[in-house]
Amino acid sequence: TVTDLERRGRGGMVTSLFKVSDYLARRGHDVTVLSDIESTGATRAGAFWSHEFWGEYDCLIANRGVGDGYPDIRAKSHILWTHDLPHSGFIPEPRTIRAFACTVFMSRYAEQVWRAFYHDIGRSAFIPNGVDKTIFYPRQKDLGYLLYASAPNRGLKRLPFIFDCIRSRAKKPVRCRAYSNMNALHPGEVRDEGQDGFALTYKELQESAVDHQDPVPQDVLANEMGKAGLLLMPTDYPEICSNIVLQALVSGTPVITTGGLGATPEWVKHRRNGMLTDWKTEDYMVYQVDFIRKVLEVLDNEGRHRQMIWRARRSKVLSWDEVGSRWERLIRRYS
């Protein structure tokens, strides 16, 4: 239900769906989100969420593959929002792609991937995700506080080893907290205990010195993010626009993560507002050692660490109102 998603939904895609559709609804647009939701309903801002295709729309947002293959959809604006990669669940037919007046990309990386899949994409716009800057902002920093946060658990299996090494080698005391959905699944998900690929990771995490927590409400996460000295993301997943990374930068928290992979390097600049480690597909241990060295390089040099915090605060990240405003201008242009 919409209530479930508003209260418990996690992940950058769900957040952006809510933020953009609610902004447009508050501005007077008649907004429908076509999703795989089980029970139709409207958000407090007035955006209507449905799982059924029914005809003519003012502003329609189709979530992943829902609504794909309906050539008779009638809407004022034909804009494709690529808030995922084409091989991750939303694969329009080429004739559908040609019907869009404009395609919106969240990052330059996303544009590169989508245009590789579909050569018929014409006009496009760049609108990344935003951050709720009323709750995400720098607090009093604890330079030894390392934070991990990812609902899909990206890179989580590497965290126990990485943190144990950091803790044994850092010149000052450090602590690490991880927010992930190892125990708390998305609404409607059912864990198959016999096929749970995270069982070993979860066991190792519980036995490590990492303080593991289930996902928390955004205001709680914002408070922790504001206090953290570093965000650790030892991931091998190509993000197209990571909300966690954007939230960290706005909070003045430098990001240590993987470079040369996905869109994150478009925001995280090496040795300025974070550190980037090359992904070693042929030997992940080399990657982990390099990741550890980069974390220690920051932790063991307080002057450099504070300079990175200062630069992270000044990273160019949009608020959700700025994102919504860009969307409204785009809709008016193609209506």
Secondary structure, DSSP 8 states (H G I E B T S, - for coil): -HHHHHHH--SHHHHHHHHHHHHHHHTT--EEEE---SS-EE-TT--EEESS--SEESEEEE-TTTTTT-TT-EES--EEEE-S-TTTT----HHHHHT-SEEEESSHHHHHHHHHH-TT--SEEE----B-TTT----S-EEEEEEEEETT-TTGGGHHHHHHHHHHH-SS--EEEEEE-SSS--TT----GGG-TTHHHHHHHHHSS-EEE----HHHHHHHHHHEEEEEE---S--SS-HHHHHHHHTT--EEEEESSTTGGGT--BTTTEEEEE--TT-HHHHHHHHHHHHHHHHT-HHHHHHHHHHHHTS---BHHHHHHHHHHHHHHH-
